[in-house]
């Protein structure tokens, strides 16, 4: 996942942040789940601390690095775009959570879902899956980051993002997160970066273009006995501008803003080895509405 002055491991583009995330974290198995679907009127609707202003310019090209940046700078964006609202825009309230009955996407481009429906439901499913990819740990290694960019973004946009994102994910930045220059965690430690969508909302839809907001919570940090950057949570809203290209939805622009964030619960933080084990045993989701 981002924006702001914090880092959420999500590469994001526009405005200066890498926008790429996803593939199976730690080689774990993905599980499919259904997100909420549309209402009667819309049957088809369906990655802590202080900000680092010195990194804002770079992260502007990375809209999903906010949480990671914040974490990297810890001691020991709003979306202003406007667009013509099409069907599905301007509605109030949340969509019901019952399954739509529409089959989940079956295709895969690497580990990222593909073959989304050419409608509002498909655009929301694509945005949710792309947020997961851009907020994944795979964004911290060059080869997988480039693959994510090529899968998530429109070709011309992906070409423009590779260079700036490679600069953003510099050896210095990775080192502040406890990773080596290749994005690998120290032996005995597990680097965690995941985006978990909570909900999606269509802000505009016009047949071949869409604007979708994804509200998500993220996990980012290093789990290990000597970690000085423990895994923490973040809450963000990622807004993606999508275009129908080559038979699928592709991101052409994105922005991110903080929250909405709930009041922290009273559950005690788990030990690092428990977190590491959970990351290894629980696979990521492929989202579909």
N, C-alpha and C positions, 0 to 999 in steps of 0.2 A: 500498500500500500500505500502521496501526500502532502503536503503543504504545511505551511506554518513554519515554525523554526524547529520542529522536532522531527525525528526520523522514524518512520514506520517502515520497516523493511519493505517497502513496496516501491519499486521503481516507478516514477511517474513522469510523464512527459510534460508538456505544456508548462510554461511558467518556470521551468527549470528543475524538474525532478524526474528521475527515471521511473518509468511506469512499466515495470514488468514483474510479474511474479509468477508463477506457478509450475509446478511439476510435482511429482510425488515426493513429499518431504521425507528425507532419510530413506527413500526407497520403500516407504510404507505403502500398503495397499489402499486405494481409494474406495470410498463407499458412496453410493448415490443416495441423495435425499431429495424430497420435493419441497420447493418453496411455495409460499402462498399463491393462490391464483386470483383471477379477476372476479369482479362482482357481476351482478346481473346486468349492469349496464355496460360492462366491458368483458365479455366472455373470453376475449383473447388477451386480456391484460395479465394480465397476469400479476504496512508492519508498524527516562524520567529525570528530567532535570531542566537545566536552563537552555534557552534557545541559543543557537550559535549563529549570529548574524553573518559571520564570515562564510557560512555554508549555505545561506539562503539562496544566493544566486545560482549555485550549482544545483541545489535541490529543487529549484524552480523547474528544472528540466526533468525532475524525477518525481513527480507527484506522489509517490508512495514510499518515500524514504524518511518521512518525518519522524516516526517513532524511533527508528534506528539512530538518527542524528541526535535526537534528544538523549538517547541512551549513551551514545558515544561520548557526549559532552558532559555527562553526569559525573560528578566527583566521586573517587573510590568506586489556509487558503480559502479563502472562500471563493465561491464561484460567482463571478459578476456578469457572466455571459447572459445574453438574452436571446431568445429565439422564438419563432412563431409557434405557438402551441397548436398541436394538431389533436386528433382524437386521442383521448386518454389523458390530456393535459388539463389542468384547471380543476381537477376533481379533488374533493376533500375526503379525509378519512382514509383508513387503511383498507387494503383489499382483504377479503376473507382468506383464511388459511386452508380451506379444504382443497383437496387435489382437483385440478381442472379436468382430469380425464385425458388430457393430451399426453401422448407418450413422451418420456424424457428423451433427450438427445442420445443417440447411440454412437455417434462418431467421435473420434479422438485424433488430435493433431499432436503426436507425442503423448504427453500426459494431460493435455488440456482438452476439454470437451470442445467439439466442433459440430457443425451441421445444425445450427439453431434455426428455429422457424422464422420465416420472413414476416413477423408480426410483432406486436407489443410484447407478448409473452416471450418470444424468442430473444428480443432485445434485452429484456430484464435478465433472462437466464444467462445470456452472453456476458452482460456486465458483471453479474455476480461471480461467474467463473473466472473472468479476467482479473477481477479484484483479488481473488484467491491466488492466482498465478503471480501477479505483480507483487504480492506481499509474501511470497515464499522465500525460503532459505536459498533456493536455486538462483535467486536474483543476485546473490553475492559471489557467484563464480561466473567468469566471463563467457564461457561457451554456452552454458545453460541460459544465461541472461539474454544473449543474442537470440537464442532459439525462442525464448518467450516473447521478445520484442517482435520477431518476425511472425509469430502466431497471433498475438493480440492486436497489433497495430496495422493500419493500412500500410502497404509497401513503402510509399513515399515518406510517411511519417516515421516508420521504423528506421529507414536509412538515415534520417536526420538525428535520431535519438541515440544511435549506438555510440558515437564519439562522446557526446556530453555525459552519457551515463557511465561510460568507462572512466571518465575523469571523476565523476561523483563517487564511484566505488573505487577510490584510489587505495594504494597500499597503506597510506597513513590513516585513512578513514577506517579501513578494515582492521588495522592494528588497534585502534581505539575500542573496537568491539571485542577484541581478544582473538581475532582471526589472523591467519597468516596471509601473505600477499595473494595467495590463490583462493582465499575465501574459506579455508579449512579451519576447523576448531582444533584446539590442542588435544592430544591424546587423553582420554579419560573425561572429556567434556563434550557437551552437546549444544550446538548453537541452535536456538529456536527462533523461527520467524514464520508466523502464520496469520492469515487473515480469515476471520469467520464472519460472513455476512449475516446480519440480523434481519434485514429486510431490504426491499427495493421499491423504487417509485418512479413511474414514468413522468418526466417533466414536459416532454414534447415528443410527438410522433408524427411523421409525415411520409409514411410509406417506405422510403429508402433511407431515411435518416431518423435518428432518435436521440433523446437526451435522457439518461437514466441515472438516478442517484442511488448509491448503495450505502446503506448504514451498516457499519461493521465494528467489531471489536477485534483487537489484534494481540498477539503474544510476541514478545521480542526480548532477547537476552541470551546470556550464556549460562547454561546449567552445568555446574561442576564444582568440586570441592574448593578450588582456588579462584572461582569467578568473582570479579568485582562489579560485574554487570548482570545481576540476577534477572531472571525472566519476569517481566512485568506486563501489565495490560494497558491498552490504549483504546480510545473510542473515537472514531472518525466517520465522516461521510464523504465518500468518493463519488464525484459526478463525472460520468463519461459521455462524450459525444460520439455517437456511433454512425457508421454509414454502411449500407449494404454493398459489399464488394467481393467479387469472385465467388458468389454463392454463399456468403456468410456475413455475419456482422463483424466489423473491425473498428477499433478505436481510432478516432481522428484528432481527439483532443480530450484533456481531462483536467480536473482541479480537485482540491480537497479542503475540507474545513474540519474544525474540531467538533466532537460531540455528535449527537446528544450523548451525555455520559450519565449513567445512573449513580446513585450513592453507593460507595463500596460496601460489600457485604461483610459479615462478621466471621467468615470462614478463615481460619488461620492458614498462612502460607505454608506450602508443602516443602519438604526437604528437597535439595537439588537432585538427589538420585531418584526421587519419586517422579519429579518432572521429566528427567531424562528417560526414564522407563516408559512414562506415558506417551511421550513423543514417538518413541520407537514402536510402541504397541498399537497406538491409535492412528489409523490412517486418515488422510485428509478427505474432504468431500468433493463430489462433483455435483454442482447444483443445477437443478432443472425445475421449471414450473410447469 
